[in-house]
Amino acid sequence: EAVPGRSPLLDGFGLVAFAALFPIISVLAYGQLAVMRQGVDPIDIEQDESQEEKDHAL
């Protein structure tokens, strides 16, 4: 054992979980940065989308 009292198997699962979640977190962070760089309020975007849905409703 490299670290006394730690299980390499459990630490390995933690690394796998982190590796699996990293791409998702990266895409979400990129989306936040893109919105902040545009200077657009996310609430305005949601209101525009809901208005478009109302306009296209049957």
C-alpha positions in Angstrom: 0.0 0.0 0.0 1.3 3.4 -0.9 -0.8 5.2 1.7 -1.6 3.3 5.0 -5.2 2.7 5.6 -6.4 3.5 2.1 -7.8 0.9 -0.3 -6.3 1.0 -3.8 -9.6 -0.4 -5.2 -11.8 2.3 -3.8 -9.3 5.0 -4.8 -9.3 3.5 -8.3 -13.1 3.8 -8.5 -12.9 7.5 -7.5 -10.4 8.1 -10.3 -12.7 6.4 -12.8 -15.7 8.4 -11.6 -13.7 11.7 -11.9 -12.5 10.7 -15.4 -16.1 10.0 -16.5 -17.4 13.3 -15.1 -14.7 15.5 -16.3 -15.9 15.9 -19.9 -19.4 16.7 -18.7 -18.2 19.3 -16.3 -15.9 20.8 -19.0 -18.8 21.2 -21.4 -21.0 22.8 -18.8 -18.1 25.2 -17.8 -17.5 26.1 -21.4 -21.2 26.9 -21.8 -21.1 29.2 -18.8 -18.0 31.0 -20.1 -19.6 31.5 -23.5 -22.7 33.0 -22.0 -20.6 35.3 -19.7 -18.4 36.4 -22.6 -21.5 37.3 -24.7 -22.9 39.4 -21.9 -26.3 37.9 -22.3 -28.5 37.3 -19.2 -29.5 33.6 -19.1 -32.9 34.6 -17.9 -33.4 36.6 -21.1 -32.5 33.5 -23.1 -35.0 31.4 -21.3 -37.7 34.0 -21.8 -36.9 34.2 -25.5 -37.1 30.4 -25.8 -40.4 30.2 -24.0 -41.8 33.0 -26.2 -40.7 31.0 -29.3 -42.4 27.9 -28.0 -45.6 29.9 -27.6 -45.3 31.3 -31.1 -44.9 27.9 -32.6 -47.6 26.2 -30.6 -50.5 24.7 -32.5 
